[in-house]
Amino acid sequence: MAEFQLGQKVSVNLVGLHVAEVEFGGSTVANGVVEEIDETNKEITVRLNISFSGRQFLIVSPARVTAV
């Protein structure tokens, strides 16, 4: 996960995720900024540029994150 840095702009693959009772399909992505990197659990917290029912942060695996 060394390729990501705090504050870095990223795109998150939302396909198959359930966020605020919404399930995403197709090629759904959202842009955001890396807020936290958890090396132990291999997770990245991303603050999205949009929110779903007030939820603006997602914790995802690095495989869902792409640098912008």
ZIRAJO-V20101 format. One record per run of one state. SS is the DSSP state (h for helix, s for strand, l for the rest). FROM is the first residue (numbers start at 0). LEN is the number of residues. If there is no record, write none. Layout:
((SS:FROM:LEN) (SS:FROM:LEN))
//
This chain:
((l:0:8) (s:8:5) (l:13:4) (s:17:2) (l:19:2) (s:21:2) (l:23:5) (s:28:10) (l:38:4) (s:42:10) (l:52:2) (s:54:7) (h:61:3) (s:64:3) (l:67:1))
//
